[in-house]
Amino acid sequence: MFEFGNKEQKNGCACECSCGAKGNSGQKSSEVKILGMGCASCKVLAENTKQALASIGREPKVEKVTDMARIVSYGVISTPALVIGERVVSAGTVLSAGEIASLLKKEGL
């Protein structure tokens, strides 16, 4: 009757999000995320993050998380926030592309 835990979306994700992860295989959905509701600051941080990724030779793929429950699950109460490798590295501020590139390198990306 109920299919909890067996739900499979078109992209192969077993969770309820649209992350693109492959079920419970341990793959991260995205190495870099912007947490925020889509305000101007969030958009600037997302653009700066894409520029930073491109500047260090990485694909400028950034997941935008707007679901408040997911944002709070990271312990973030002030947005925008930047998450690298599932670790919150910045919250409540808009970092420059240079600052983000430094953080990406520090985090091993």
N, CA, C and O of each residue as an XYZ file, in Angstrom:
436
protein
N       0.812     -1.180      0.000
C       0.000      0.000      0.000
C       0.865      1.257      0.000
O       0.758      2.086     -0.903
N       1.726      1.399      1.019
C       2.647      2.533      1.058
C       3.987      2.088      0.522
O       4.415      0.959      0.765
N       4.650      2.960     -0.200
C       5.914      2.594     -0.825
C       7.058      3.428     -0.299
O       7.923      3.849     -1.068
N       7.080      3.676      1.005
C       8.165      4.451      1.587
C       9.484      3.734      1.362
O       9.572      2.522      1.557
N      10.505      4.466      0.957
C      11.824      3.886      0.747
C      11.993      3.224     -0.607
O      13.117      2.913     -1.000
N      10.919      3.005     -1.319
C      11.004      2.372     -2.632
C      10.656      3.334     -3.748
O      10.589      2.939     -4.912
N      10.434      4.592     -3.407
C      10.052      5.570     -4.411
C      11.231      5.861     -5.329
O      12.318      6.190     -4.853
N      11.036      5.746     -6.608
C      12.094      5.980     -7.587
C      11.601      7.030     -8.566
O      10.596      6.821     -9.245
N      12.293      8.152     -8.648
C      11.922      9.194     -9.581
C      12.597      8.942    -10.916
O      13.466      8.079    -11.039
N      12.177      9.717    -11.924
C      12.737      9.552    -13.261
C      14.251      9.680    -13.293
O      14.908      8.990    -14.072
N      14.819     10.552    -12.460
C      16.267     10.775    -12.472
C      17.021      9.741    -11.650
O      18.244      9.823    -11.537
N      16.314      8.763    -11.070
C      16.976      7.717    -10.300
C      17.108      8.030     -8.825
O      17.663      7.228     -8.073
N      16.621      9.154     -8.403
C      16.744      9.547     -6.999
C      15.650      8.880     -6.184
O      14.486      8.880     -6.582
N      16.018      8.317     -5.053
C      15.044      7.670     -4.187
C      14.468      8.625     -3.159
O      13.565      8.252     -2.410
N      14.970      9.847     -3.107
C      14.432     10.801     -2.142
C      13.347     11.643     -2.804
O      12.995     11.412     -3.961
N      12.828     12.602     -2.082
C      11.742     13.439     -2.579
C      12.218     14.681     -3.331
O      11.395     15.421     -3.871
N      13.517     14.922     -3.378
C      14.021     16.147     -3.997
C      14.279     15.943     -5.488
O      14.015     14.872     -6.035
N      14.791     16.971     -6.126
C      15.134     16.878     -7.538
C      16.640     16.977     -7.702
O      17.130     17.606     -8.639
N      17.371     16.352     -6.787
C      18.819     16.536     -6.716
C      19.581     15.797     -7.804
O      20.677     16.220     -8.171
N      19.041     14.721     -8.323
C      19.758     13.976     -9.340
C      20.667     12.907     -8.776
O      21.375     12.248     -9.537
N      20.672     12.712     -7.461
C      21.495     11.656     -6.868
C      20.940     10.300     -7.266
O      19.778     10.198     -7.659
N      21.732      9.286     -7.170
C      21.329      7.946     -7.558
C      20.947      7.143     -6.327
O      21.713      6.301     -5.859
N      19.768      7.407     -5.811
C      19.264      6.639     -4.681
C      20.173      6.725     -3.478
O      20.607      7.813     -3.099
N      20.463      5.590     -2.877
C      21.292      5.539     -1.685
C      22.701      5.092     -2.007
O      23.349      4.465     -1.168
N      23.193      5.392     -3.186
C      24.519      4.931     -3.600
C      25.640      5.724     -2.954
O      26.810      5.386     -3.136
N      25.314      6.773     -2.201
C      26.338      7.563     -1.538
C      26.828      8.734     -2.373
O      27.660      9.512     -1.906
N      26.333      8.881     -3.596
C      26.746      9.998     -4.427
C      26.153     11.278     -3.883
O      25.002     11.300     -3.446
N      26.928     12.337     -3.907
C      26.407     13.636     -3.536
C      25.622     14.174     -4.708
O      25.971     13.931     -5.864
N      24.553     14.911     -4.410
C      23.756     15.481     -5.478
C      24.516     16.603     -6.171
O      24.435     16.754     -7.390
N      25.232     17.365     -5.419
C      25.985     18.472     -5.960
C      27.057     18.834     -4.951
O      26.815     18.795     -3.744
N      28.230     19.182     -5.429
C      29.293     19.552     -4.507
C      29.112     20.964     -3.975
O      29.592     21.287     -2.889
N      28.412     21.817     -4.745
C      28.264     23.217     -4.361
C      26.785     23.591     -4.382
O      26.078     23.340     -5.358
N      26.332     24.196     -3.281
C      24.930     24.591     -3.170
C      24.823     26.016     -2.656
O      25.647     26.477     -1.866
N      23.792     26.698     -3.121
C      23.424     28.007     -2.596
C      22.112     27.802     -1.858
O      21.137     27.316     -2.431
N      22.092     28.176     -0.581
C      20.875     28.072      0.209
C      20.251     29.453      0.317
O      20.901     30.403      0.754
N      18.993     29.563     -0.082
C      18.298     30.837      0.010
C      16.990     30.791     -0.743
O      16.734     29.872     -1.521
N      16.168     31.787     -0.505
C      14.825     31.815     -1.063
C      14.757     32.479     -2.442
O      13.663     32.650     -2.980
N      15.872     32.846     -3.012
C      15.869     33.427     -4.353
C      15.918     34.943     -4.382
O      15.580     35.552     -5.397
N      16.329     35.556     -3.294
C      16.439     37.015     -3.237
C      17.609     37.491     -4.109
O      18.354     36.680     -4.659
N      17.754     38.779     -4.224
C      18.828     39.350     -5.036
C      20.206     38.904     -4.545
O      21.084     38.608     -5.356
N      20.401     38.856     -3.234
C      21.692     38.435     -2.683
C      21.995     36.980     -3.041
O      23.135     36.635     -3.351
N      20.972     36.136     -2.996
C      21.147     34.724     -3.351
C      21.564     34.585     -4.809
O      22.428     33.776     -5.146
N      20.944     35.378     -5.659
C      21.256     35.326     -7.089
C      22.687     35.793     -7.357
O      23.386     35.208     -8.185
N      23.122     36.838     -6.663
C      24.497     37.328     -6.825
C      25.486     36.279     -6.337
O      26.494     36.029     -6.999
N      25.213     35.655     -5.182
C      26.103     34.617     -4.665
C      26.176     33.441     -5.637
O      27.251     32.878     -5.844
N      25.053     33.069     -6.230
C      25.040     31.968     -7.202
C      25.887     32.315     -8.424
O      26.651     31.478     -8.905
N      25.759     33.529     -8.923
C      26.547     33.957    -10.092
C      28.030     34.011     -9.751
O      28.862     33.564    -10.541
N      28.370     34.553     -8.587
C      29.773     34.609     -8.166
C      30.355     33.207     -8.005
O      31.525     32.973     -8.307
N      29.527     32.279     -7.528
C      29.976     30.902     -7.346
C      30.254     30.244     -8.699
O      31.245     29.530     -8.852
N      29.390     30.483     -9.668
C      29.606     29.935    -11.020
C      30.894     30.496    -11.619
O      31.667     29.766    -12.240
N      31.119     31.795    -11.428
C      32.352     32.412    -11.926
C      33.575     31.808    -11.242
O      34.586     31.551    -11.894
N      33.488     31.583     -9.940
C      34.610     31.011     -9.194
C      34.906     29.594     -9.665
O      36.068     29.232     -9.847
N      33.878     28.799     -9.863
C      34.071     27.430    -10.350
C      34.739     27.436    -11.726
O      35.675     26.676    -11.974
N      34.256     28.289    -12.603
C      34.840     28.387    -13.947
C      36.299     28.831    -13.880
O      37.131     28.357    -14.654
N      36.610     29.741    -12.955
C      37.977     30.265    -12.860
C      38.979     29.222    -12.397
O      40.172     29.343    -12.674
N      38.504     28.192    -11.687
C      39.420     27.136    -11.248
C      39.287     25.874    -12.110
O      39.793     24.806    -11.765
N      38.596     26.031    -13.230
C      38.511     24.928    -14.185
C      37.489     23.865    -13.852
O      37.598     22.731    -14.320
N      36.500     24.213    -13.051
C      35.441     23.273    -12.703
C      34.163     23.621    -13.454
O      33.951     24.768    -13.847
N      33.325     22.625    -13.646
C      32.035     22.874    -14.285
C      31.221     23.797    -13.377
O      31.069     23.519    -12.188
N      30.701     24.889    -13.930
C      29.962     25.835    -13.088
C      28.549     25.356    -12.766
O      27.570     26.029    -13.087
N      28.449     24.188    -12.129
C      27.159     23.618    -11.761
C      26.918     23.881    -10.280
O      27.694     23.462     -9.421
N      25.828     24.582    -10.004
C      25.492     24.972     -8.646
C      24.043     24.586     -8.387
O      23.155     24.936     -9.165
N      23.804     23.871     -7.303
C      22.443     23.531     -6.916
C      21.884     24.656     -6.066
O      22.532     25.109     -5.123
N      20.689     25.105     -6.396
C      20.023     26.141     -5.605
C      18.987     25.472     -4.721
O      18.088     24.790     -5.214
N      19.110     25.665     -3.426
C      18.191     25.080     -2.453
C      17.306     26.191     -1.907
O      17.785     27.098     -1.227
N      16.012     26.117     -2.209
C      15.073     27.145     -1.765
C      14.079     26.618     -0.736
O      13.333     27.399     -0.146
N      14.056     25.318     -0.513
C      13.146     24.715      0.442
C      13.620     25.032      1.866
O      14.726     24.663      2.261
N      12.765     25.720      2.624
C      13.163     26.182      3.956
C      13.533     25.025      4.881
O      14.450     25.163      5.691
N      12.858     23.914      4.785
C      13.191     22.764      5.640
C      14.599     22.267      5.350
O      15.338     21.930      6.275
N      14.978     22.218      4.077
C      16.343     21.800      3.728
C      17.363     22.824      4.189
O      18.434     22.460      4.675
N      17.040     24.102      4.042
C      17.958     25.159      4.475
C      18.205     25.042      5.978
O      19.351     25.083      6.425
N      17.154     24.900      6.739
C      17.266     24.786      8.193
C      18.012     23.505      8.581
O      18.704     23.479      9.598
N      17.876     22.448      7.779
C      18.571     21.193      8.097
C      20.091     21.364      8.072
O      20.811     20.567      8.673
N      20.579     22.390      7.385
C      22.012     22.693      7.380
C      22.408     23.551      8.581
O      23.588     23.848      8.764
N      21.443     23.946      9.392
C      21.732     24.793     10.549
C      21.838     26.258     10.184
O      22.333     27.058     10.977
N      21.386     26.618      9.011
C      21.488     27.988      8.511
C      20.233     28.769      8.896
O      19.113     28.325      8.645
N      20.434     29.932      9.505
C      19.300     30.800      9.819
C      19.403     32.135      9.093
O      18.465     32.932      9.118
N      20.539     32.382      8.447
C      20.745     33.621      7.698
C      21.222     33.273      6.300
O      22.260     32.634      6.129
N      20.460     33.694      5.302
C      20.820     33.417      3.915
C      21.271     34.694      3.236
O      20.970     35.785      3.721
N      21.983     34.588      2.128
C      22.325     33.358      1.424
C      23.445     32.611      2.135
O      24.222     33.185      2.898
N      23.501     31.324      1.861
C      24.567     30.496      2.422
C      25.203     29.693      1.302
O      24.556     29.340      0.316
N      26.476     29.414      1.476
C      27.237     28.626      0.503
C      27.640     27.315      1.162
O      28.219     27.300      2.248
N      27.324     26.218      0.487
C      27.664     24.884      0.974
C      28.611     24.245     -0.026
O      28.323     24.194     -1.222
N      29.733     23.762      0.464
C      30.704     23.053     -0.374
C      30.906     21.682      0.242
O      31.310     21.562      1.399
N      30.621     20.645     -0.543
C      30.800     19.286     -0.039
C      29.994     19.005      1.212
O      30.485     18.348      2.130
N      28.766     19.491      1.262
C      27.841     19.303      2.385
C      28.254     20.041      3.658
O      27.705     19.780      4.728
N      29.215     20.955      3.551
C      29.636     21.751      4.703
C      29.329     23.214      4.435
O      29.718     23.749      3.397
N      28.635     23.865      5.359
C      28.330     25.289      5.226
C      29.624     26.064      5.453
O      30.233     25.981      6.519
N      30.035     26.824      4.428
C      31.279     27.590      4.540
C      31.028     29.085      4.672
O      31.937     29.846      5.004
N      29.795     29.504      4.411
C      29.463     30.917      4.523
C      27.952     31.045      4.679
O      27.188     30.321      4.041
N      27.528     31.977      5.537
C      26.099     32.238      5.705
C      25.883     33.706      6.005
O      26.632     34.320      6.765
N      24.850     34.256      5.396
C      24.464     35.632      5.676
C      25.289     36.698      4.991
O      25.207     37.872      5.351
N      26.087     36.305      4.005
C      26.921     37.280      3.297
C      27.074     36.882      1.833
O      26.958     35.709      1.477
N      27.334     37.874      1.000
C      27.583     37.625     -0.415
C      29.084     37.696     -0.640
O      29.683     38.770     -0.573
N      29.679     36.558     -0.903
C      31.116     36.487     -1.151
C      31.431     36.844     -2.596
O      30.605     36.651     -3.488
N      32.624     37.363     -2.817
C      33.078     37.642     -4.176
C      33.515     36.335     -4.829
O      33.708     35.328     -4.147
N      33.670     36.354     -6.150
C      34.128     35.167     -6.873
C      35.513     34.743     -6.379
O      35.793     33.549     -6.274
N      36.370     35.702     -6.080
C      37.709     35.390     -5.575
C      37.678     34.711     -4.217
O      38.414     33.754     -3.973
N      36.821     35.210     -3.335
C      36.688     34.591     -2.010
C      36.162     33.164     -2.131
O      36.608     32.261     -1.424
N      35.213     32.981     -3.032
C      34.628     31.643     -3.225
C      35.674     30.706     -3.830
O      35.770     29.550     -3.419
N      36.453     31.180     -4.792
C      37.507     30.345     -5.387
C      38.482     29.888     -4.313
O      38.912     28.734     -4.321
N      38.835     30.770     -3.395
C      39.741     30.389     -2.288
C      39.121     29.300     -1.419
O      39.795     28.344     -1.034
N      37.833     29.449     -1.115
C      37.151     28.435     -0.317
C      37.066     27.101     -1.048
O      37.230     26.044     -0.440
N      36.810     27.151     -2.346
C      36.740     25.921     -3.150
C      38.068     25.190     -3.115
O      38.109     23.970     -2.958
N      39.150     25.934     -3.260
C      40.486     25.317     -3.212
C      40.764     24.746     -1.828
O      41.300     23.646     -1.698
N      40.399     25.495     -0.802
C      40.608     25.055      0.574
C      39.832     23.778      0.861
O      40.297     22.919      1.611
N      38.655     23.651      0.269
C      37.819     22.470      0.467
C      38.208     21.317     -0.467
O      37.597     20.250     -0.422
N      39.212     21.530     -1.300
C      39.707     20.463     -2.157
C      38.978     20.266     -3.468
O      39.043     19.184     -4.051
N      38.286     21.288     -3.947
C      37.604     21.169     -5.238
C      38.405     21.779     -6.344
O      37.975     21.765     -7.497
